Amino acid sequence: MKNLLYCFITLLSFQLTAQITVLKPDQVFDGETLHSNWVVLVEGERIKAAGSANDLTIPSDAITIDLTGTTLMPGMIEGHSHILLHPYDETGWNDQVLVESITERVVRATVHAKNTLMAGFTTIRDLGSEGAEYADVGVKKAIEKGIIPGPRMVVAGKAIVATGSYGPKGFAPHVKVPLGAEVADGHDNLIKVVRDQIGKGADVIKVYADYRWGPYGQAMATFTQEELELMVKVANSSGRPVVAHAATEEGMRRATLAGVQTIEHGDGGTKEVFELMAEKGVALCPTIAAGDAISQYRGWQKGSEPEPARIQNKRKSMKMALAAGVPIVAGGDVGVFTHGENSIELELMVEYGMTDLAVLKTVTSGNAKLLALKDVGMITAGKLADLVAVVGNPTEDIKVLRKVKFVMKNGAIYKQ
């Protein structure tokens, strides 16, 4: 009887895992190249095969999903997100950190996660809980357990900042307020904090290599070269990268020489520092959409008024980075603006000098490579079945990425 039961369970398991789903769009962008008349076969949570239907063996009992009128592509990868933030024109950053409860922020994050996934972003790199402790780790685990729908998450936990540099600020010296990040300084303390964050679930360590703490409120470098190098050494020894918020030439230079994986923002980059980044293979995540949104929150009437200095400077820095050959990560600092509208960053990347095809590669295979995400970013046999279909051809018009018709993550359909 036990043998019969074992055989039945084995047969049932085989039948379930052997079920093939065939996706039939007009065309397939595999992460590098656009192909006409391709189909993609999915088995379980992974891609079984992709290519011309005439060249593939398709089982007679396969389930076929008709995606006529669409381009099927890898699930997009958001390179800079804050799932626990919402737009600053709704609630300022200080009040999100000091007034909103962590419970409220987590509830909001569940909505943000779903909206992100429905927009076709199946993986996000979430770079800081911004005062919500390790709530990002909890949200990540809830998604992995299937409790809530959302993208695959790579999380940073609490960003690391130098004493006296970070906010919320503006309080009397005797008033102690919670910070939006974790303070650490010096040899022993930095080692302890990095290791503690790893132990609490951080996939990546984020540091602020500079911040607005100069004599007149201007951005200035925070950590010394040696401190940054130490954090990179400790994190790398556990197989984790370090990423750096850096908007000044000196902060970017120190972070690049320290060996960080990416530099976030880079507004104050110079020709020399971008050339150094290219030489060292350090990528730039320009977060164009965040500055664009903040400028509008502060009153800039986009399209009818001249561009403010912040926007002009971002255009210059992006142009220099591209000219120097710096690898680019697609990430908008979403949370500063609305989750689910992540593709705004991609549209601005085109506006700031990249081609539609280059941006599409960046947000799929490019981000996967630069962020060391081995199982996603390409439509090829063996990769996870993170697949998105959009109406139109995004290699010619990046704006069609707003027209998401179909979303699959890990072989499960979330939108059809």
C-alpha positions, 0 to 999 in steps of 0.5 A, spaced: 500 500 500 505 504 501 509 503 495 502 504 491 501 511 494 509 513 493 508 511 486 501 515 485 505 521 489 511 521 484 506 520 478 502 526 480 508 530 482 511 529 475 505 531 471 505 537 475 512 539 474 511 537 466 506 542 465 508 546 459 505 553 458 507 557 451 507 564 451 505 567 444 506 574 443 508 578 436 515 578 438 520 577 444 525 581 447 530 577 450 534 582 454 539 583 448 535 582 441 528 583 439 525 577 435 519 576 431 515 570 431 518 567 437 514 563 443 517 562 450 516 555 454 515 555 461 515 549 466 514 550 473 518 557 475 523 557 470 523 558 462 524 551 459 526 554 452 525 560 447 525 561 440 521 559 433 515 555 434 517 551 428 524 549 432 521 547 439 518 541 441 511 543 444 507 538 448 500 536 445 497 538 452 501 545 453 497 551 455 497 556 450 497 564 452 495 568 446 499 575 447 497 578 440 499 585 439 505 585 445 512 584 446 514 579 451 520 581 455 524 579 461 521 582 468 524 589 469 529 590 474 528 597 479 535 599 481 533 604 486 527 603 490 524 605 497 518 601 498 517 604 505 516 611 502 511 615 499 511 621 495 514 627 498 508 631 496 503 627 500 507 627 506 514 630 507 520 625 509 521 628 516 514 626 517 514 619 514 520 618 519 518 621 525 510 621 525 508 615 521 508 609 525 512 603 522 505 599 522 502 604 517 509 604 513 509 597 512 501 597 510 503 602 505 509 598 503 504 592 501 500 596 496 507 599 493 509 592 492 503 590 489 503 596 484 510 595 482 509 588 480 503 590 476 507 595 473 512 590 470 518 590 475 519 583 478 525 585 482 527 591 486 533 593 489 531 597 495 536 601 498 534 603 505 528 603 510 529 610 512 527 610 519 523 603 519 528 599 522 528 592 518 521 593 516 524 592 508 526 585 510 520 583 513 516 585 507 521 581 503 520 575 507 512 576 506 513 576 499 517 570 498 512 566 503 506 568 498 503 572 503 502 578 499 504 579 491 510 583 490 517 583 486 523 579 488 527 584 493 534 585 494 534 590 501 539 594 504 536 595 511 538 601 514 543 605 510 550 607 514 551 614 516 557 618 519 555 621 526 552 628 525 551 628 518 544 625 517 537 627 519 531 629 521 535 635 523 533 642 525 532 640 533 535 643 539 541 640 541 538 637 547 532 633 543 534 626 541 530 624 535 530 617 531 534 618 525 533 615 518 539 611 518 544 608 522 550 611 525 557 608 525 564 611 525 571 608 526 574 602 525 571 597 530 564 600 530 564 600 522 565 593 522 560 591 528 555 595 524 556 592 517 556 585 520 550 586 525 546 589 518 548 582 515 546 578 521 539 582 520 538 580 513 541 586 509 543 583 502 547 589 500 550 595 505 548 602 503 553 608 505 552 615 505 559 617 502 557 625 502 551 629 505 548 636 506 552 637 512 557 643 509 558 649 513 553 652 509 548 646 508 552 644 501 554 637 500 560 634 503 564 628 504 562 624 510 566 618 511 574 617 510 577 613 504 579 608 509 572 608 513 569 606 506 574 601 504 573 598 511 566 597 510 567 594 503 572 589 505 567 587 511 561 586 506 565 583 501 567 578 505 560 575 506 559 576 499 555 582 499 556 589 495 556 596 498 553 601 494 554 609 496 550 615 496 554 620 493 553 627 489 559 630 490 566 629 486 570 627 492 564 623 495 564 619 488 572 619 488 572 616 495 567 611 494 569 609 487 576 607 490 574 604 495 570 599 491 563 600 491 558 596 486 554 602 484 554 610 486 547 613 487 545 619 484 552 622 482 550 629 480 556 633 482 560 628 478 566 631 473 569 628 467 575 625 471 571 622 476 566 619 471 573 616 467 575 613 474 568 610 475 569 607 468 576 605 469 574 601 476 567 598 473 563 602 478 556 603 475 552 609 476 545 609 478 543 616 476 536 617 479 533 622 474 526 621 476 527 623 483 530 630 482 525 631 477 519 630 482 522 634 487 523 640 483 516 639 481 514 639 488 518 645 489 514 649 484 517 648 478 512 648 472 515 642 467 514 644 460 512 651 461 518 654 465 525 654 464 529 648 467 532 649 474 539 648 476 538 641 479 535 639 472 540 642 468 546 639 472 543 632 472 543 633 464 550 635 464 552 629 469 548 624 465 552 626 459 559 626 462 557 619 465 555 616 458 561 619 454 566 616 459 563 609 458 560 609 465 556 603 466 548 605 468 543 602 472 536 603 471 533 606 478 529 612 479 529 612 487 522 611 487 518 612 493 520 619 492 515 619 487 509 614 486 510 606 486 508 603 480 510 609 476 517 606 475 518 607 468 518 614 468 525 613 470 526 610 463 523 615 459 527 620 462 533 616 461 531 616 453 530 624 454 537 625 457 541 621 451 540 614 451 536 610 446 530 606 447 534 600 446 539 601 450 534 603 456 531 597 455 537 593 455 539 596 461 533 595 465 533 588 464 539 584 462 544 590 464 541 591 471 541 583 472 549 583 470 551 590 474 547 588 480 549 580 480 542 577 479 544 571 475 537 568 475 533 574 472 534 579 466 534 574 460 529 570 456 533 564 456 533 556 458 534 556 465 532 563 467 527 564 472 520 565 469 519 573 470 516 575 464 512 581 462 508 583 456 507 590 453 502 593 448 507 595 442 514 595 441 519 598 447 525 598 443 522 603 438 518 607 444 520 606 451 513 609 453 509 603 451 512 600 458 506 603 461 502 599 457 503 592 461 498 587 459 501 580 462 506 579 468 509 573 470 514 572 476 517 565 478 512 562 473 506 564 476 501 569 473 499 575 476 496 579 471 493 577 464 
